[in-house]
Each structure stands twice: as C-alpha cells, then as structure tokens.
Amino acid sequence: MSKLASLHCEACRAGAPLVTQEELQEFMPQIPEWCIETRNNILQLERSFAFGNFVDAMAFSQKIADLAEAESHHPAVLTEWGKVTVTWWTHKIKGLHRNDLICAAKTDLLVS
C-alpha cells in the first residue's frame, strides 16, 4: 500500500490550499496511472479502468461510491460497458487538494 493510500481525507473548505507542484512531484509516482487533466482551468486527476463486461464495471462503480462516502469526498464516475472513468478534484477550491491524491490511491486499491 502506498503512503497516500494509508492516509484519510481531511475536511476541506473554500479557501483550502491547492496541491503544490512539490506535492505533485512527491505523490504522483505513487499513482502513476492517473493523468492530470485541465478542464475549465481546473486541474483534475483522471483514470480509466477496463472490465470484461458491464456488470463488473457497475460493481467497481459501487466500490468507488462506498469509498467516496467513507472519505466524504466524491468524484465524477462515468460507467460504460467494460470501462469506468474516475475523475477526482475538489469542487470547493476549483482544483486539486491532497484529498484527491489520497482518493486516487485508494481507488487503485479497489482493483489490486
């Protein structure tokens, strides 16, 4: 388990600090399959997961929902036949928070 995956999300409020470049350099190697995407000038973490059928993709989506509720941090989840795309970012601060990195690492554990 990565260091990130062992952490828990903290309560985040408007004005909380965005992840720094130094933090990204430190933590991104722990979640190497995640990509940083920019949408509407907002940095987001995104990864797609492949499955053999729709039922398995839906089951994985439910695991993500359970994780999100446990951490009180919620991603965008797109479930398709054989594929789930997960996008983490913090709406309140319009960008990446350490919580997003933590949840990405925990998401990886759901498939390992």
Biopython code that builds the backbone (N, CA, C, O; Angstrom):
import numpy as np
from Bio.PDB.StructureBuilder import StructureBuilder

atoms = [
    (1, "MET", "N", (0.846, -1.184, 0.000)),
    (1, "MET", "CA", (0.000, 0.000, 0.000)),
    (1, "MET", "C", (0.889, 1.243, 0.000)),
    (1, "MET", "O", (1.878, 1.317, 0.728)),
    (2, "SER", "N", (0.521, 2.202, -0.819)),
    (2, "SER", "CA", (1.299, 3.438, -0.887)),
    (2, "SER", "C", (1.048, 4.293, 0.348)),
    (2, "SER", "O", (0.063, 4.115, 1.064)),
    (3, "LYS", "N", (1.961, 5.220, 0.574)),
    (3, "LYS", "CA", (1.790, 6.167, 1.680)),
    (3, "LYS", "C", (0.473, 6.919, 1.529)),
    (3, "LYS", "O", (-0.248, 7.113, 2.508)),
    (4, "LEU", "N", (0.159, 7.339, 0.316)),
    (4, "LEU", "CA", (-1.087, 8.070, 0.072)),
    (4, "LEU", "C", (-2.310, 7.250, 0.466)),
    (4, "LEU", "O", (-3.227, 7.765, 1.105)),
    (5, "ALA", "N", (-2.324, 5.990, 0.090)),
    (5, "ALA", "CA", (-3.485, 5.141, 0.358)),
    (5, "ALA", "C", (-3.707, 4.903, 1.845)),
    (5, "ALA", "O", (-4.812, 4.542, 2.249)),
    (6, "SER", "N", (-2.689, 5.095, 2.659)),
    (6, "SER", "CA", (-2.833, 4.892, 4.104)),
    (6, "SER", "C", (-3.390, 6.130, 4.815)),
    (6, "SER", "O", (-3.739, 6.068, 5.994)),
    (7, "LEU", "N", (-3.469, 7.244, 4.099)),
    (7, "LEU", "CA", (-3.973, 8.491, 4.689)),
    (7, "LEU", "C", (-5.490, 8.577, 4.564)),
    (7, "LEU", "O", (-6.110, 7.806, 3.831)),
    (8, "HIS", "N", (-6.074, 9.521, 5.287)),
    (8, "HIS", "CA", (-7.514, 9.767, 5.189)),
    (8, "HIS", "C", (-7.736, 11.221, 4.814)),
    (8, "HIS", "O", (-6.924, 12.096, 5.112)),
    (9, "CYS", "N", (-8.853, 11.449, 4.157)),
    (9, "CYS", "CA", (-9.186, 12.813, 3.744)),
    (9, "CYS", "C", (-9.467, 13.683, 4.964)),
    (9, "CYS", "O", (-9.962, 13.217, 5.990)),
    (10, "GLU", "N", (-9.136, 14.953, 4.816)),
    (10, "GLU", "CA", (-9.457, 15.928, 5.853)),
    (10, "GLU", "C", (-10.618, 16.772, 5.364)),
    (10, "GLU", "O", (-10.842, 16.893, 4.160)),
    (11, "ALA", "N", (-11.348, 17.349, 6.287)),
    (11, "ALA", "CA", (-12.447, 18.237, 5.900)),
    (11, "ALA", "C", (-11.872, 19.392, 5.088)),
    (11, "ALA", "O", (-10.882, 20.011, 5.477)),
    (12, "CYS", "N", (-12.499, 19.667, 3.973)),
    (12, "CYS", "CA", (-11.991, 20.709, 3.083)),
    (12, "CYS", "C", (-13.038, 21.810, 2.980)),
    (12, "CYS", "O", (-14.234, 21.545, 2.865)),
    (13, "ARG", "N", (-12.564, 23.041, 3.026)),
    (13, "ARG", "CA", (-13.464, 24.183, 2.957)),
    (13, "ARG", "C", (-13.007, 25.113, 1.849)),
    (13, "ARG", "O", (-11.878, 25.009, 1.370)),
    (14, "ALA", "N", (-13.868, 26.008, 1.448)),
    (14, "ALA", "CA", (-13.480, 27.014, 0.462)),
    (14, "ALA", "C", (-12.262, 27.752, 1.003)),
    (14, "ALA", "O", (-12.215, 28.102, 2.183)),
    (15, "GLY", "N", (-11.290, 27.985, 0.153)),
    (15, "GLY", "CA", (-10.069, 28.656, 0.577)),
    (15, "GLY", "C", (-8.969, 27.721, 1.027)),
    (15, "GLY", "O", (-7.862, 28.172, 1.320)),
    (16, "ALA", "N", (-9.246, 26.419, 1.089)),
    (16, "ALA", "CA", (-8.197, 25.455, 1.450)),
    (16, "ALA", "C", (-7.110, 25.500, 0.373)),
    (16, "ALA", "O", (-7.390, 25.837, -0.778)),
    (17, "PRO", "N", (-5.886, 25.164, 0.738)),
    (17, "PRO", "CA", (-4.796, 25.268, -0.235)),
    (17, "PRO", "C", (-4.880, 24.211, -1.335)),
    (17, "PRO", "O", (-5.236, 23.059, -1.088)),
    (18, "LEU", "N", (-4.550, 24.628, -2.538)),
    (18, "LEU", "CA", (-4.401, 23.694, -3.644)),
    (18, "LEU", "C", (-3.116, 22.897, -3.446)),
    (18, "LEU", "O", (-2.210, 23.336, -2.738)),
    (19, "VAL", "N", (-3.041, 21.740, -4.065)),
    (19, "VAL", "CA", (-1.815, 20.950, -4.045)),
    (19, "VAL", "C", (-0.711, 21.766, -4.719)),
    (19, "VAL", "O", (-0.939, 22.410, -5.743)),
    (20, "THR", "N", (0.474, 21.728, -4.138)),
    (20, "THR", "CA", (1.605, 22.453, -4.722)),
    (20, "THR", "C", (2.306, 21.579, -5.770)),
    (20, "THR", "O", (2.094, 20.368, -5.829)),
    (21, "GLN", "N", (3.132, 22.209, -6.579)),
    (21, "GLN", "CA", (3.929, 21.465, -7.560)),
    (21, "GLN", "C", (4.839, 20.468, -6.854)),
    (21, "GLN", "O", (5.050, 19.361, -7.350)),
    (22, "GLU", "N", (5.381, 20.851, -5.699)),
    (22, "GLU", "CA", (6.257, 19.951, -4.935)),
    (22, "GLU", "C", (5.487, 18.718, -4.466)),
    (22, "GLU", "O", (6.001, 17.601, -4.526)),
    (23, "GLU", "N", (4.257, 18.921, -4.000)),
    (23, "GLU", "CA", (3.433, 17.782, -3.569)),
    (23, "GLU", "C", (3.105, 16.878, -4.747)),
    (23, "GLU", "O", (3.128, 15.655, -4.614)),
    (24, "LEU", "N", (2.800, 17.466, -5.896)),
    (24, "LEU", "CA", (2.528, 16.658, -7.085)),
    (24, "LEU", "C", (3.752, 15.829, -7.457)),
    (24, "LEU", "O", (3.621, 14.650, -7.783)),
    (25, "GLN", "N", (4.927, 16.425, -7.414)),
    (25, "GLN", "CA", (6.148, 15.699, -7.739)),
    (25, "GLN", "C", (6.407, 14.561, -6.749)),
    (25, "GLN", "O", (6.920, 13.507, -7.123)),
    (26, "GLU", "N", (6.049, 14.784, -5.496)),
    (26, "GLU", "CA", (6.245, 13.757, -4.473)),
    (26, "GLU", "C", (5.245, 12.615, -4.604)),
    (26, "GLU", "O", (5.611, 11.446, -4.486)),
    (27, "PHE", "N", (3.978, 12.957, -4.850)),
    (27, "PHE", "CA", (2.914, 11.955, -4.760)),
    (27, "PHE", "C", (2.509, 11.300, -6.077)),
    (27, "PHE", "O", (2.030, 10.166, -6.059)),
    (28, "MET", "N", (2.680, 11.962, -7.210)),
    (28, "MET", "CA", (2.258, 11.365, -8.480)),
    (28, "MET", "C", (2.940, 10.026, -8.772)),
    (28, "MET", "O", (2.305, 9.156, -9.368)),
    (29, "PRO", "N", (4.206, 9.818, -8.382)),
    (29, "PRO", "CA", (4.800, 8.492, -8.606)),
    (29, "PRO", "C", (4.057, 7.366, -7.867)),
    (29, "PRO", "O", (4.179, 6.201, -8.245)),
    (30, "GLN", "N", (3.295, 7.698, -6.826)),
    (30, "GLN", "CA", (2.526, 6.685, -6.097)),
    (30, "GLN", "C", (1.226, 6.323, -6.826)),
    (30, "GLN", "O", (0.601, 5.305, -6.530)),
    (31, "ILE", "N", (0.832, 7.168, -7.779)),
    (31, "ILE", "CA", (-0.390, 6.912, -8.559)),
    (31, "ILE", "C", (-0.068, 7.097, -10.052)),
    (31, "ILE", "O", (-0.654, 7.950, -10.718)),
    (32, "PRO", "N", (0.868, 6.290, -10.566)),
    (32, "PRO", "CA", (1.423, 6.539, -11.903)),
    (32, "PRO", "C", (0.431, 6.412, -13.061)),
    (32, "PRO", "O", (0.676, 6.964, -14.134)),
    (33, "GLU", "N", (-0.667, 5.705, -12.873)),
    (33, "GLU", "CA", (-1.620, 5.539, -13.979)),
    (33, "GLU", "C", (-2.660, 6.654, -14.051)),
    (33, "GLU", "O", (-3.513, 6.657, -14.939)),
    (34, "TRP", "N", (-2.587, 7.590, -13.127)),
    (34, "TRP", "CA", (-3.514, 8.723, -13.130)),
    (34, "TRP", "C", (-2.918, 9.851, -13.955)),
    (34, "TRP", "O", (-1.711, 10.089, -13.927)),
    (35, "CYS", "N", (-3.774, 10.537, -14.682)),
    (35, "CYS", "CA", (-3.355, 11.672, -15.503)),
    (35, "CYS", "C", (-3.938, 12.951, -14.919)),
    (35, "CYS", "O", (-5.038, 12.959, -14.368)),
    (36, "ILE", "N", (-3.183, 14.019, -15.053)),
    (36, "ILE", "CA", (-3.707, 15.329, -14.669)),
    (36, "ILE", "C", (-4.336, 15.942, -15.912)),
    (36, "ILE", "O", (-3.673, 16.133, -16.931)),
    (37, "GLU", "N", (-5.608, 16.241, -15.812)),
    (37, "GLU", "CA", (-6.360, 16.866, -16.900)),
    (37, "GLU", "C", (-6.740, 18.270, -16.452)),
    (37, "GLU", "O", (-6.914, 18.527, -15.260)),
    (38, "THR", "N", (-6.865, 19.169, -17.410)),
    (38, "THR", "CA", (-7.333, 20.518, -17.116)),
    (38, "THR", "C", (-8.638, 20.738, -17.865)),
    (38, "THR", "O", (-8.686, 20.626, -19.090)),
    (39, "ARG", "N", (-9.693, 21.051, -17.125)),
    (39, "ARG", "CA", (-10.999, 21.352, -17.707)),
    (39, "ARG", "C", (-11.492, 22.658, -17.103)),
    (39, "ARG", "O", (-11.560, 22.795, -15.881)),
    (40, "ASN", "N", (-11.831, 23.607, -17.947)),
    (40, "ASN", "CA", (-12.284, 24.919, -17.468)),
    (40, "ASN", "C", (-11.288, 25.531, -16.484)),
    (40, "ASN", "O", (-11.672, 26.131, -15.480)),
    (41, "ASN", "N", (-10.002, 25.367, -16.793)),
    (41, "ASN", "CA", (-8.908, 25.884, -15.956)),
    (41, "ASN", "C", (-8.852, 25.243, -14.575)),
    (41, "ASN", "O", (-8.314, 25.835, -13.640)),
    (42, "ILE", "N", (-9.396, 24.055, -14.439)),
    (42, "ILE", "CA", (-9.399, 23.325, -13.167)),
    (42, "ILE", "C", (-8.610, 22.031, -13.346)),
    (42, "ILE", "O", (-8.938, 21.213, -14.207)),
    (43, "LEU", "N", (-7.566, 21.846, -12.529)),
    (43, "LEU", "CA", (-6.804, 20.599, -12.570)),
    (43, "LEU", "C", (-7.616, 19.480, -11.941)),
    (43, "LEU", "O", (-8.238, 19.653, -10.893)),
    (44, "GLN", "N", (-7.597, 18.321, -12.605)),
    (44, "GLN", "CA", (-8.321, 17.148, -12.139)),
    (44, "GLN", "C", (-7.455, 15.912, -12.353)),
    (44, "GLN", "O", (-6.634, 15.871, -13.269)),
    (45, "LEU", "N", (-7.644, 14.908, -11.503)),
    (45, "LEU", "CA", (-6.981, 13.613, -11.672)),
    (45, "LEU", "C", (-7.958, 12.663, -12.331)),
    (45, "LEU", "O", (-9.118, 12.581, -11.928)),
    (46, "GLU", "N", (-7.492, 11.935, -13.354)),
    (46, "GLU", "CA", (-8.406, 11.047, -14.072)),
    (46, "GLU", "C", (-7.715, 9.748, -14.455)),
    (46, "GLU", "O", (-6.534, 9.721, -14.802)),
    (47, "ARG", "N", (-8.487, 8.679, -14.381)),
    (47, "ARG", "CA", (-8.009, 7.362, -14.795)),
    (47, "ARG", "C", (-9.193, 6.539, -15.267)),
    (47, "ARG", "O", (-10.284, 6.622, -14.704)),
    (48, "SER", "N", (-8.970, 5.747, -16.303)),
    (48, "SER", "CA", (-9.985, 4.807, -16.786)),
    (48, "SER", "C", (-9.556, 3.390, -16.416)),
    (48, "SER", "O", (-8.374, 3.048, -16.466)),
    (49, "PHE", "N", (-10.533, 2.583, -16.048)),
    (49, "PHE", "CA", (-10.323, 1.194, -15.652)),
    (49, "PHE", "C", (-11.107, 0.306, -16.615)),
    (49, "PHE", "O", (-12.267, 0.593, -16.913)),
    (50, "ALA", "N", (-10.494, -0.762, -17.101)),
    (50, "ALA", "CA", (-11.141, -1.668, -18.050)),
    (50, "ALA", "C", (-11.698, -2.900, -17.334)),
    (50, "ALA", "O", (-11.103, -3.425, -16.393)),
    (51, "PHE", "N", (-12.870, -3.341, -17.820)),
    (51, "PHE", "CA", (-13.538, -4.526, -17.276)),
    (51, "PHE", "C", (-14.059, -5.366, -18.434)),
    (51, "PHE", "O", (-14.199, -4.877, -19.555)),
    (52, "GLY", "N", (-14.340, -6.615, -18.156)),
    (52, "GLY", "CA", (-14.796, -7.526, -19.207)),
    (52, "GLY", "C", (-16.253, -7.411, -19.568)),
    (52, "GLY", "O", (-16.700, -7.978, -20.565)),
    (53, "ASN", "N", (-17.010, -6.670, -18.750)),
    (53, "ASN", "CA", (-18.438, -6.554, -19.026)),
    (53, "ASN", "C", (-19.032, -5.394, -18.224)),
    (53, "ASN", "O", (-18.343, -4.760, -17.424)),
    (54, "PHE", "N", (-20.291, -5.135, -18.445)),
    (54, "PHE", "CA", (-20.956, -4.017, -17.782)),
    (54, "PHE", "C", (-21.192, -4.290, -16.293)),
    (54, "PHE", "O", (-21.082, -3.381, -15.470)),
    (55, "VAL", "N", (-21.511, -5.523, -15.952)),
    (55, "VAL", "CA", (-21.794, -5.863, -14.552)),
    (55, "VAL", "C", (-20.566, -5.613, -13.678)),
    (55, "VAL", "O", (-20.691, -5.055, -12.588)),
    (56, "ASP", "N", (-19.386, -6.018, -14.140)),
    (56, "ASP", "CA", (-18.166, -5.784, -13.373)),
    (56, "ASP", "C", (-17.848, -4.293, -13.272)),
    (56, "ASP", "O", (-17.384, -3.821, -12.234)),
    (57, "ALA", "N", (-18.097, -3.559, -14.347)),
    (57, "ALA", "CA", (-17.885, -2.111, -14.322)),
    (57, "ALA", "C", (-18.814, -1.463, -13.294)),
    (57, "ALA", "O", (-18.391, -0.572, -12.557)),
    (58, "MET", "N", (-20.058, -1.895, -13.239)),
    (58, "MET", "CA", (-21.011, -1.345, -12.262)),
    (58, "MET", "C", (-20.607, -1.705, -10.839)),
    (58, "MET", "O", (-20.729, -0.880, -9.934)),
    (59, "ALA", "N", (-20.134, -2.915, -10.635)),
    (59, "ALA", "CA", (-19.697, -3.333, -9.296)),
    (59, "ALA", "C", (-18.525, -2.467, -8.832)),
    (59, "ALA", "O", (-18.462, -2.082, -7.665)),
    (60, "PHE", "N", (-17.599, -2.161, -9.739)),
    (60, "PHE", "CA", (-16.475, -1.290, -9.402)),
    (60, "PHE", "C", (-16.973, 0.118, -9.081)),
    (60, "PHE", "O", (-16.485, 0.754, -8.147)),
    (61, "SER", "N", (-17.926, 0.596, -9.843)),
    (61, "SER", "CA", (-18.503, 1.925, -9.585)),
    (61, "SER", "C", (-19.120, 1.991, -8.186)),
    (61, "SER", "O", (-19.020, 3.013, -7.509)),
    (62, "GLN", "N", (-19.749, 0.910, -7.762)),
    (62, "GLN", "CA", (-20.316, 0.880, -6.416)),
    (62, "GLN", "C", (-19.215, 0.921, -5.360)),
    (62, "GLN", "O", (-19.376, 1.566, -4.324)),
    (63, "LYS", "N", (-18.103, 0.241, -5.613)),
    (63, "LYS", "CA", (-16.967, 0.301, -4.676)),
    (63, "LYS", "C", (-16.444, 1.735, -4.556)),
    (63, "LYS", "O", (-16.080, 2.180, -3.467)),
    (64, "ILE", "N", (-16.411, 2.447, -5.674)),
    (64, "ILE", "CA", (-15.975, 3.850, -5.647)),
    (64, "ILE", "C", (-16.959, 4.684, -4.832)),
    (64, "ILE", "O", (-16.555, 5.551, -4.058)),
    (65, "ALA", "N", (-18.244, 4.419, -5.009)),
    (65, "ALA", "CA", (-19.260, 5.140, -4.234)),
    (65, "ALA", "C", (-19.076, 4.893, -2.740)),
    (65, "ALA", "O", (-19.190, 5.821, -1.939)),
    (66, "ASP", "N", (-18.795, 3.660, -2.365)),
    (66, "ASP", "CA", (-18.571, 3.330, -0.954)),
    (66, "ASP", "C", (-17.328, 4.043, -0.419)),
    (66, "ASP", "O", (-17.344, 4.569, 0.694)),
    (67, "LEU", "N", (-16.257, 4.063, -1.205)),
    (67, "LEU", "CA", (-15.043, 4.783, -0.827)),
    (67, "LEU", "C", (-15.343, 6.271, -0.650)),
    (67, "LEU", "O", (-14.933, 6.881, 0.337)),
    (68, "ALA", "N", (-16.053, 6.840, -1.601)),
    (68, "ALA", "CA", (-16.364, 8.272, -1.557)),
    (68, "ALA", "C", (-17.157, 8.618, -0.295)),
    (68, "ALA", "O", (-16.880, 9.626, 0.355)),
    (69, "GLU", "N", (-18.117, 7.808, 0.043)),
    (69, "GLU", "CA", (-18.899, 8.051, 1.257)),
    (69, "GLU", "C", (-18.041, 7.912, 2.506)),
    (69, "GLU", "O", (-18.168, 8.707, 3.437)),
    (70, "ALA", "N", (-17.167, 6.910, 2.536)),
    (70, "ALA", "CA", (-16.299, 6.701, 3.704)),
    (70, "ALA", "C", (-15.345, 7.879, 3.899)),
    (70, "ALA", "O", (-15.036, 8.244, 5.033)),
    (71, "GLU", "N", (-14.880, 8.470, 2.804)),
    (71, "GLU", "CA", (-13.921, 9.576, 2.882)),
    (71, "GLU", "C", (-14.598, 10.950, 2.824)),
    (71, "GLU", "O", (-13.931, 11.975, 2.966)),
    (72, "SER", "N", (-15.904, 10.972, 2.619)),
    (72, "SER", "CA", (-16.656, 12.228, 2.459)),
    (72, "SER", "C", (-16.032, 13.111, 1.373)),
    (72, "SER", "O", (-15.885, 14.323, 1.533)),
    (73, "HIS", "N", (-15.675, 12.461, 0.274)),
    (73, "HIS", "CA", (-15.072, 13.156, -0.870)),
    (73, "HIS", "C", (-15.554, 12.425, -2.116)),
    (73, "HIS", "O", (-15.396, 11.207, -2.211)),
    (74, "HIS", "N", (-16.127, 13.129, -3.053)),
    (74, "HIS", "CA", (-16.873, 12.475, -4.124)),
    (74, "HIS", "C", (-16.360, 12.831, -5.510)),
    (74, "HIS", "O", (-16.201, 14.010, -5.826)),
    (75, "PRO", "N", (-16.094, 11.812, -6.352)),
    (75, "PRO", "CA", (-15.564, 12.020, -7.693)),
    (75, "PRO", "C", (-16.683, 12.064, -8.737)),
    (75, "PRO", "O", (-17.857, 11.852, -8.431)),
    (76, "ALA", "N", (-16.287, 12.339, -9.950)),
    (76, "ALA", "CA", (-17.146, 12.087, -11.103)),
    (76, "ALA", "C", (-16.841, 10.660, -11.544)),
    (76, "ALA", "O", (-15.677, 10.270, -11.639)),
    (77, "VAL", "N", (-17.882, 9.887, -11.812)),
    (77, "VAL", "CA", (-17.716, 8.499, -12.232)),
    (77, "VAL", "C", (-18.544, 8.284, -13.490)),
    (77, "VAL", "O", (-19.755, 8.503, -13.489)),
    (78, "LEU", "N", (-17.892, 7.858, -14.550)),
    (78, "LEU", "CA", (-18.581, 7.533, -15.796)),
    (78, "LEU", "C", (-18.465, 6.033, -16.000)),
    (78, "LEU", "O", (-17.366, 5.506, -16.178)),
    (79, "THR", "N", (-19.599, 5.347, -15.974)),
    (79, "THR", "CA", (-19.625, 3.898, -16.130)),
    (79, "THR", "C", (-20.175, 3.568, -17.512)),
    (79, "THR", "O", (-21.253, 4.018, -17.898)),
    (80, "GLU", "N", (-19.400, 2.766, -18.248)),
    (80, "GLU", "CA", (-19.785, 2.339, -19.589)),
    (80, "GLU", "C", (-19.600, 0.829, -19.666)),
    (80, "GLU", "O", (-19.103, 0.215, -18.722)),
    (81, "TRP", "N", (-19.996, 0.229, -20.779)),
    (81, "TRP", "CA", (-19.748, -1.188, -20.954)),
    (81, "TRP", "C", (-18.245, -1.410, -20.926)),
    (81, "TRP", "O", (-17.521, -0.899, -21.780)),
    (82, "GLY", "N", (-17.773, -2.175, -19.941)),
    (82, "GLY", "CA", (-16.368, -2.552, -19.861)),
    (82, "GLY", "C", (-15.396, -1.464, -19.458)),
    (82, "GLY", "O", (-14.184, -1.644, -19.568)),
    (83, "LYS", "N", (-15.911, -0.336, -18.992)),
    (83, "LYS", "CA", (-14.999, 0.772, -18.672)),
    (83, "LYS", "C", (-15.616, 1.683, -17.618)),
    (83, "LYS", "O", (-16.810, 1.980, -17.650)),
    (84, "VAL", "N", (-14.763, 2.122, -16.673)),
    (84, "VAL", "CA", (-15.160, 3.125, -15.686)),
    (84, "VAL", "C", (-14.083, 4.200, -15.685)),
    (84, "VAL", "O", (-12.898, 3.904, -15.525)),
    (85, "THR", "N", (-14.501, 5.452, -15.866)),
    (85, "THR", "CA", (-13.583, 6.577, -15.799)),
    (85, "THR", "C", (-13.882, 7.341, -14.526)),
    (85, "THR", "O", (-15.019, 7.741, -14.279)),
    (86, "VAL", "N", (-12.846, 7.542, -13.717)),
    (86, "VAL", "CA", (-12.981, 8.213, -12.426)),
    (86, "VAL", "C", (-12.194, 9.521, -12.490)),
    (86, "VAL", "O", (-11.048, 9.549, -12.939)),
    (87, "THR", "N", (-12.823, 10.596, -12.038)),
    (87, "THR", "CA", (-12.172, 11.902, -12.026)),
    (87, "THR", "C", (-12.316, 12.506, -10.636)),
    (87, "THR", "O", (-13.423, 12.721, -10.143)),
    (88, "TRP", "N", (-11.172, 12.774, -10.017)),
    (88, "TRP", "CA", (-11.134, 13.392, -8.686)),
    (88, "TRP", "C", (-10.673, 14.838, -8.799)),
    (88, "TRP", "O", (-9.689, 15.123, -9.482)),
    (89, "TRP", "N", (-11.369, 15.744, -8.140)),
    (89, "TRP", "CA", (-10.943, 17.129, -7.933)),
    (89, "TRP", "C", (-11.820, 17.683, -6.831)),
    (89, "TRP", "O", (-12.842, 17.092, -6.482)),
    (90, "THR", "N", (-11.424, 18.812, -6.289)),
    (90, "THR", "CA", (-12.159, 19.390, -5.172)),
    (90, "THR", "C", (-12.935, 20.601, -5.661)),
    (90, "THR", "O", (-12.368, 21.640, -5.999)),
    (91, "HIS", "N", (-14.234, 20.434, -5.686)),
    (91, "HIS", "CA", (-15.125, 21.469, -6.216)),
    (91, "HIS", "C", (-14.993, 22.793, -5.463)),
    (91, "HIS", "O", (-14.978, 23.862, -6.073)),
    (92, "LYS", "N", (-14.899, 22.714, -4.134)),
    (92, "LYS", "CA", (-14.883, 23.931, -3.306)),
    (92, "LYS", "C", (-13.707, 24.846, -3.609)),
    (92, "LYS", "O", (-13.814, 26.065, -3.471)),
    (93, "ILE", "N", (-12.577, 24.260, -4.025)),
    (93, "ILE", "CA", (-11.395, 25.096, -4.291)),
    (93, "ILE", "C", (-11.053, 25.135, -5.781)),
    (93, "ILE", "O", (-10.049, 25.720, -6.188)),
    (94, "LYS", "N", (-11.898, 24.510, -6.574)),
    (94, "LYS", "CA", (-11.727, 24.511, -8.032)),
    (94, "LYS", "C", (-10.329, 24.041, -8.453)),
    (94, "LYS", "O", (-9.634, 24.708, -9.220)),
    (95, "GLY", "N", (-9.943, 22.885, -7.931)),
    (95, "GLY", "CA", (-8.644, 22.318, -8.282)),
    (95, "GLY", "C", (-8.320, 21.098, -7.458)),
    (95, "GLY", "O", (-9.198, 20.486, -6.849)),
    (96, "LEU", "N", (-7.052, 20.753, -7.447)),
    (96, "LEU", "CA", (-6.606, 19.561, -6.730)),
    (96, "LEU", "C", (-6.208, 19.884, -5.296)),
    (96, "LEU", "O", (-5.490, 20.847, -5.024)),
    (97, "HIS", "N", (-6.687, 19.063, -4.409)),
    (97, "HIS", "CA", (-6.353, 19.099, -2.989)),
    (97, "HIS", "C", (-5.674, 17.762, -2.679)),
    (97, "HIS", "O", (-5.793, 16.805, -3.444)),
    (98, "ARG", "N", (-4.992, 17.710, -1.595)),
    (98, "ARG", "CA", (-4.345, 16.451, -1.189)),
    (98, "ARG", "C", (-5.367, 15.305, -1.101)),
    (98, "ARG", "O", (-5.028, 14.152, -1.371)),
    (99, "ASN", "N", (-6.609, 15.619, -0.727)),
    (99, "ASN", "CA", (-7.666, 14.600, -0.667)),
    (99, "ASN", "C", (-7.824, 13.868, -1.997)),
    (99, "ASN", "O", (-8.076, 12.663, -2.015)),
    (100, "ASP", "N", (-7.677, 14.586, -3.104)),
    (100, "ASP", "CA", (-7.840, 13.971, -4.421)),
    (100, "ASP", "C", (-6.766, 12.932, -4.680)),
    (100, "ASP", "O", (-7.044, 11.868, -5.234)),
    (101, "LEU", "N", (-5.540, 13.237, -4.280)),
    (101, "LEU", "CA", (-4.440, 12.288, -4.433)),
    (101, "LEU", "C", (-4.662, 11.060, -3.551)),
    (101, "LEU", "O", (-4.425, 9.929, -3.975)),
    (102, "ILE", "N", (-5.114, 11.293, -2.334)),
    (102, "ILE", "CA", (-5.403, 10.191, -1.404)),
    (102, "ILE", "C", (-6.480, 9.283, -1.993)),
    (102, "ILE", "O", (-6.339, 8.060, -1.992)),
    (103, "CYS", "N", (-7.543, 9.881, -2.488)),
    (103, "CYS", "CA", (-8.647, 9.078, -3.022)),
    (103, "CYS", "C", (-8.263, 8.351, -4.307)),
    (103, "CYS", "O", (-8.753, 7.251, -4.560)),
    (104, "ALA", "N", (-7.395, 8.948, -5.121)),
    (104, "ALA", "CA", (-6.902, 8.252, -6.307)),
    (104, "ALA", "C", (-6.132, 6.997, -5.889)),
    (104, "ALA", "O", (-6.315, 5.928, -6.472)),
    (105, "ALA", "N", (-5.279, 7.130, -4.887)),
    (105, "ALA", "CA", (-4.512, 5.974, -4.397)),
    (105, "ALA", "C", (-5.440, 4.905, -3.823)),
    (105, "ALA", "O", (-5.225, 3.714, -4.047)),
    (106, "LYS", "N", (-6.455, 5.315, -3.096)),
    (106, "LYS", "CA", (-7.416, 4.356, -2.542)),
    (106, "LYS", "C", (-8.249, 3.698, -3.643)),
    (106, "LYS", "O", (-8.623, 2.531, -3.527)),
    (107, "THR", "N", (-8.538, 4.438, -4.701)),
    (107, "THR", "CA", (-9.254, 3.868, -5.840)),
    (107, "THR", "C", (-8.425, 2.758, -6.468)),
    (107, "THR", "O", (-8.963, 1.710, -6.824)),
    (108, "ASP", "N", (-7.124, 2.976, -6.606)),
    (108, "ASP", "CA", (-6.241, 1.949, -7.162)),
    (108, "ASP", "C", (-6.310, 0.659, -6.352)),
    (108, "ASP", "O", (-6.236, -0.430, -6.921)),
    (109, "LEU", "N", (-6.449, 0.767, -5.045)),
    (109, "LEU", "CA", (-6.514, -0.429, -4.197)),
    (109, "LEU", "C", (-7.763, -1.266, -4.468)),
    (109, "LEU", "O", (-7.781, -2.470, -4.212)),
    (110, "LEU", "N", (-8.799, -0.622, -4.984)),
    (110, "LEU", "CA", (-10.055, -1.344, -5.248)),
    (110, "LEU", "C", (-9.920, -2.356, -6.376)),
    (110, "LEU", "O", (-10.741, -3.268, -6.480)),
    (111, "VAL", "N", (-8.908, -2.219, -7.221)),
    (111, "VAL", "CA", (-8.712, -3.142, -8.330)),
    (111, "VAL", "C", (-7.490, -4.027, -8.147)),
    (111, "VAL", "O", (-7.266, -4.938, -8.944)),
    (112, "SER", "N", (-6.700, -3.778, -7.119)),
    (112, "SER", "CA", (-5.463, -4.576, -6.964)),
    (112, "SER", "C", (-5.708, -5.822, -6.140)),
    (112, "SER", "O", (-4.785, -6.603, -5.912)),
]
sb = StructureBuilder()
sb.init_structure("model")
sb.init_model(0)
sb.init_chain("A")
sb.init_seg("    ")
for serial, (resi, resn, name, xyz) in enumerate(atoms, 1):
    if name == "N":
        sb.init_residue(resn, " ", resi, " ")
    sb.init_atom(name, np.array(xyz, "f"), 0.0, 1.0, " ", f" {name:<3s}", serial, name[0])
structure = sb.get_structure()
